[in-house]
């Protein structure tokens, strides 16, 4: 049995529908139909939430994965893993990280509020924090 098969079986056993599950997860009704038809395996990135919603063992859900679902699960787990920072050594003529930070601290208060927001949001995007 596949993971989606186990999810469907649990829904049937509890008298719930795919719509009930998706509503509880904040997803559209169409999402479940796409899962059943094999058009999407996005559920593989939501197994923790699904297991809680259906009172299923998370490990059991993962163990039921067929080959395609396993690939989707591996991809979802890799995406969820925090990125490892790569230490960057500045070139001889480039400023050090400490120098860059000191310059940022010096300049930041002189910027408009909108410019400060842009810089903070840009930094968040670049660091994926």
Backbone as CSV, one residue per row, in Angstrom:
resi,resn,N_x,N_y,N_z,CA_x,CA_y,CA_z,C_x,C_y,C_z
1,UNK,0.847,-1.181,0.000,0.000,0.000,0.000,0.891,1.243,0.000
2,UNK,0.467,2.257,-0.686,1.211,3.515,-0.733,0.821,4.392,0.452
3,UNK,1.572,5.459,0.628,1.266,6.412,1.697,-0.113,7.014,1.486
4,UNK,-0.409,7.426,0.258,-1.723,8.028,-0.007,-2.818,6.989,0.207
5,UNK,-2.521,5.719,-0.103,-3.495,4.650,0.149,-3.797,4.510,1.631
6,UNK,-2.762,4.605,2.453,-2.946,4.532,3.904,-3.748,5.740,4.405
7,UNK,-3.468,6.900,3.857,-4.205,8.114,4.242,-5.683,7.947,3.889
8,UNK,-5.957,7.466,2.680,-7.348,7.274,2.241,-8.045,6.240,3.134
9,UNK,-7.355,5.146,3.434,-7.950,4.112,4.287,-8.294,4.674,5.670
10,UNK,-7.388,5.474,6.220,-7.626,6.056,7.548,-8.799,7.034,7.498
11,UNK,-8.903,7.791,6.418,-10.042,8.703,6.264,-11.350,7.916,6.246
12,UNK,-11.373,6.824,5.483,-12.579,6.001,5.398,-12.936,5.403,6.753
13,UNK,-11.917,4.921,7.479,-12.149,4.310,8.789,-12.734,5.304,9.787
14,UNK,-12.326,6.561,9.666,-12.778,7.577,10.628,-13.993,8.356,10.139
15,UNK,-14.463,8.036,8.933,-15.631,8.730,8.390,-15.340,10.149,7.946
16,UNK,-14.068,10.449,7.730,-13.694,11.781,7.256,-13.490,11.742,5.745
17,UNK,-13.495,12.926,5.167,-13.260,13.024,3.723,-11.915,13.710,3.469
18,UNK,-11.480,13.625,2.228,-10.270,14.335,1.834,-10.430,15.829,2.011
19,UNK,-11.642,16.305,1.796,-11.920,17.723,1.993,-11.739,18.099,3.457
20,UNK,-12.200,17.226,4.360,-12.027,17.479,5.796,-10.540,17.603,6.137
21,UNK,-9.747,16.673,5.604,-8.312,16.688,5.875,-7.678,17.968,5.346
22,UNK,-7.974,18.300,4.100,-7.361,19.487,3.495,-7.800,20.766,4.191
23,UNK,-9.060,20.829,4.587,-9.541,22.008,5.316,-8.774,22.154,6.624
24,UNK,-8.583,21.036,7.319,-7.837,21.065,8.576,-6.384,21.464,8.395
25,UNK,-5.835,21.179,7.208,-4.439,21.522,6.924,-4.313,22.882,6.238
26,UNK,-5.453,23.525,5.977,-5.419,24.836,5.321,-5.147,24.742,3.829
27,UNK,-5.556,23.635,3.215,-5.340,23.428,1.783,-6.672,23.450,1.045
28,UNK,-6.614,23.595,-0.265,-7.843,23.610,-1.056,-8.382,22.191,-1.248
29,UNK,-9.670,22.079,-1.588,-10.294,20.774,-1.829,-9.639,20.064,-3.005
30,UNK,-9.216,20.816,-3.984,-8.617,20.250,-5.189,-7.324,19.501,-4.865
31,UNK,-6.657,19.936,-3.822,-5.380,19.330,-3.447,-5.509,17.831,-3.233
32,UNK,-6.524,17.412,-2.488,-6.681,15.982,-2.195,-6.950,15.194,-3.466
33,UNK,-7.765,15.728,-4.354,-8.030,15.045,-5.625,-6.748,14.878,-6.426
34,UNK,-5.900,15.891,-6.403,-4.611,15.786,-7.093,-3.741,14.709,-6.468
35,UNK,-3.799,14.578,-5.151,-3.046,13.534,-4.464,-3.551,12.157,-4.896
36,UNK,-4.890,11.971,-4.877,-5.468,10.670,-5.225,-5.147,10.284,-6.666
37,UNK,-5.174,11.247,-7.564,-4.924,10.971,-8.984,-3.441,10.802,-9.298
38,UNK,-2.590,11.103,-8.331,-1.152,10.999,-8.577,-0.582,12.212,-9.291
39,UNK,-1.373,13.282,-9.379,-0.909,14.511,-10.035,0.032,15.307,-9.145
40,UNK,0.001,15.019,-7.852,0.845,15.738,-6.902,1.183,14.801,-5.751
41,UNK,2.383,14.970,-5.261,2.799,14.223,-4.073,3.210,15.197,-2.967
42,UNK,2.591,16.372,-2.991,2.931,17.397,-2.004,2.642,16.931,-0.580
43,UNK,1.790,15.934,-0.438,1.491,15.411,0.893,2.734,14.834,1.562
44,UNK,3.726,14.438,0.772,4.931,13.852,1.347,5.707,14.870,2.178
45,UNK,5.515,16.154,1.904,6.183,17.178,2.705,5.338,17.585,3.913
46,UNK,4.142,16.983,4.047,3.232,17.335,5.141,2.892,16.130,6.004
47,UNK,3.705,15.086,5.940,3.362,13.860,6.655,3.215,14.070,8.158
48,UNK,4.007,14.946,8.738,3.901,15.191,10.179,2.522,15.749,10.513
49,UNK,2.083,16.755,9.751,0.766,17.353,9.989,-0.357,16.352,9.715
50,UNK,-0.209,15.569,8.636,-1.232,14.581,8.285,-1.315,13.510,9.360
51,UNK,-0.164,13.054,9.842,-0.178,12.005,10.877,-0.882,12.503,12.139
52,UNK,-0.680,13.763,12.476,-1.354,14.322,13.651,-2.852,14.464,13.414
53,UNK,-3.219,14.937,12.215,-4.634,15.144,11.910,-5.414,13.832,11.898
54,UNK,-4.757,12.744,11.474,-5.445,11.457,11.358,-5.082,10.475,12.473
55,UNK,-4.302,10.947,13.435,-3.855,10.100,14.532,-3.169,8.840,14.003
56,UNK,-2.237,9.060,13.068,-1.442,7.986,12.478,-0.001,8.110,12.950
57,UNK,0.690,6.995,12.990,2.102,6.996,13.326,2.900,7.541,12.139
58,UNK,3.702,8.560,12.372,4.479,9.194,11.298,5.395,8.183,10.618
59,UNK,6.048,7.352,11.395,6.964,6.366,10.815,6.210,5.377,9.926
60,UNK,5.011,5.003,10.334,4.198,4.095,9.516,3.857,4.740,8.177
61,UNK,3.522,6.015,8.200,3.240,6.726,6.954,4.452,6.715,6.028
62,UNK,5.613,6.993,6.599,6.831,7.027,5.788,7.172,5.651,5.230
63,UNK,6.938,4.609,6.020,7.274,3.247,5.594,6.374,2.757,4.465
64,UNK,5.193,3.349,4.327,4.261,2.926,3.282,4.589,3.526,1.914
65,UNK,5.542,4.413,1.874,5.843,5.137,0.633,6.265,4.183,-0.480
66,UNK,5.650,4.356,-1.659,6.109,3.607,-2.826,7.323,4.333,-3.415
67,UNK,7.837,3.846,-4.536,9.079,4.399,-5.084,8.968,5.892,-5.398
68,UNK,7.895,6.300,-6.066,7.735,7.714,-6.419,7.533,8.566,-5.176
69,UNK,6.774,8.046,-4.220,6.562,8.784,-2.981,7.866,8.905,-2.200
70,UNK,8.683,7.856,-2.231,9.971,7.908,-1.528,10.860,8.999,-2.097
71,UNK,10.859,9.135,-3.412,11.643,10.216,-4.030,11.111,11.570,-3.596
72,UNK,9.785,11.714,-3.548,9.181,12.977,-3.109,9.512,13.253,-1.645
73,UNK,9.500,12.206,-0.822,9.828,12.361,0.598,11.276,12.775,0.763
74,UNK,12.183,12.134,0.042,13.600,12.492,0.123,13.819,13.940,-0.272
75,UNK,13.141,14.376,-1.332,13.264,15.762,-1.777,12.716,16.705,-0.712
76,UNK,11.564,16.372,-0.134,10.960,17.228,0.900,11.867,17.317,2.121
77,UNK,12.480,16.200,2.511,13.366,16.213,3.673,14.630,17.006,3.397
78,UNK,15.140,16.922,2.163,16.334,17.716,1.825,16.006,19.196,1.836
79,UNK,14.822,19.557,1.333,14.434,20.971,1.324,14.233,21.501,2.734
80,UNK,13.761,20.645,3.624,13.493,21.074,4.992,14.755,21.152,5.837
81,UNK,15.807,20.480,5.402,17.056,20.488,6.174,17.672,21.873,6.134
82,UNK,18.143,22.357,7.285,18.752,23.688,7.295,20.036,23.690,6.460
83,UNK,20.207,24.759,5.744,21.415,24.894,4.925,22.628,25.074,5.833
84,UNK,23.712,24.452,5.448,24.943,24.582,6.215,25.681,25.822,5.722
85,UNK,26.040,26.706,6.625,26.756,27.898,6.195,28.126,27.519,5.643
86,UNK,28.465,28.165,4.567,29.764,27.923,3.944,30.675,29.072,4.325
87,UNK,31.753,28.772,5.047,32.657,29.866,5.413,33.321,30.428,4.161
88,UNK,33.308,31.732,4.072,33.894,32.394,2.914,35.087,33.206,3.377
89,UNK,36.200,32.942,2.769,37.405,33.700,3.073,37.501,34.857,2.078
90,UNK,37.597,36.079,2.560,37.694,37.207,1.641,39.020,37.176,0.887
91,UNK,38.972,37.683,-0.325,40.201,37.849,-1.104,41.091,38.846,-0.359
92,UNK,42.335,38.884,-0.718,43.290,39.760,-0.034,42.852,41.227,-0.101
93,UNK,42.244,41.624,-1.214,41.862,43.030,-1.366,40.410,43.295,-0.945
94,UNK,39.708,42.280,-0.462,38.331,42.449,-0.015,38.309,42.705,1.486
95,UNK,37.297,43.462,1.950,37.197,43.696,3.396,36.796,42.414,4.115
96,UNK,37.195,42.272,5.354,36.842,41.106,6.166,35.368,41.194,6.559
97,UNK,34.844,40.093,7.067,33.462,40.089,7.552,33.263,41.110,8.671
98,UNK,34.259,41.225,9.531,34.169,42.197,10.618,34.115,43.619,10.082
99,UNK,34.923,43.898,9.055,34.908,45.231,8.449,33.557,45.523,7.795
100,UNK,32.995,44.519,7.114,31.694,44.696,6.470,30.601,44.949,7.503
101,UNK,30.651,44.203,8.595,29.664,44.390,9.655,29.784,45.781,10.274
102,UNK,31.005,46.216,10.521,31.215,47.549,11.093,30.685,48.627,10.150
103,UNK,30.908,48.452,8.850,30.408,49.422,7.868,28.884,49.416,7.849
104,UNK,28.275,48.239,7.930,26.819,48.142,7.934,26.235,48.814,9.169
105,UNK,26.865,48.603,10.311,26.403,49.225,11.549,26.524,50.745,11.459
106,UNK,27.554,51.221,10.793,27.757,52.665,10.640,26.724,53.273,9.695
107,UNK,26.424,52.580,8.598,25.546,53.134,7.555,24.066,52.954,7.871
108,UNK,23.699,51.827,8.446,22.296,51.450,8.614,21.433,52.546,9.249
109,UNK,21.861,53.160,10.350,21.004,54.187,10.983,20.779,55.420,10.110
110,UNK,21.628,55.642,9.129,21.472,56.828,8.286,20.471,56.611,7.158
111,UNK,20.039,55.369,6.953,19.112,55.046,5.869,17.678,55.330,6.278
112,UNK,16.828,55.529,5.270,15.398,55.693,5.551,14.846,54.376,6.082
113,UNK,13.703,54.471,6.722,13.072,53.262,7.265,12.786,52.251,6.150
114,UNK,12.297,52.737,5.012,12.010,51.847,3.879,13.281,51.151,3.398
115,UNK,14.380,51.876,3.323,15.645,51.283,2.886,16.123,50.247,3.897
116,UNK,15.916,50.514,5.186,16.300,49.539,6.211,15.501,48.245,6.056
117,UNK,14.215,48.379,5.775,13.369,47.201,5.570,13.850,46.400,4.368
118,UNK,14.186,47.089,3.292,14.683,46.410,2.091,15.955,45.628,2.404
119,UNK,16.848,46.231,3.138,18.112,45.561,3.468,17.863,44.349,4.371
120,UNK,17.039,44.495,5.375,16.762,43.380,6.275,16.076,42.240,5.524
121,UNK,15.087,42.566,4.703,14.390,41.518,3.938,15.334,40.850,2.954
122,UNK,16.205,41.615,2.316,17.174,41.046,1.386,18.130,40.109,2.113
123,UNK,18.590,40.532,3.277,19.497,39.686,4.061,18.798,38.392,4.475
124,UNK,17.514,38.488,4.864,16.784,37.285,5.239,16.663,36.327,4.063
125,UNK,16.354,36.868,2.891,16.242,36.022,1.706,17.567,35.341,1.370
126,UNK,18.641,36.088,1.469,19.943,35.533,1.134,20.394,34.483,2.149
127,UNK,20.014,34.667,3.412,20.447,33.709,4.439,19.426,32.600,4.632
128,UNK,18.221,32.758,4.057,17.123,31.780,4.188,16.798,31.496,5.631
129,UNK,16.785,32.558,6.453,16.451,32.431,7.872,15.005,32.815,8.067
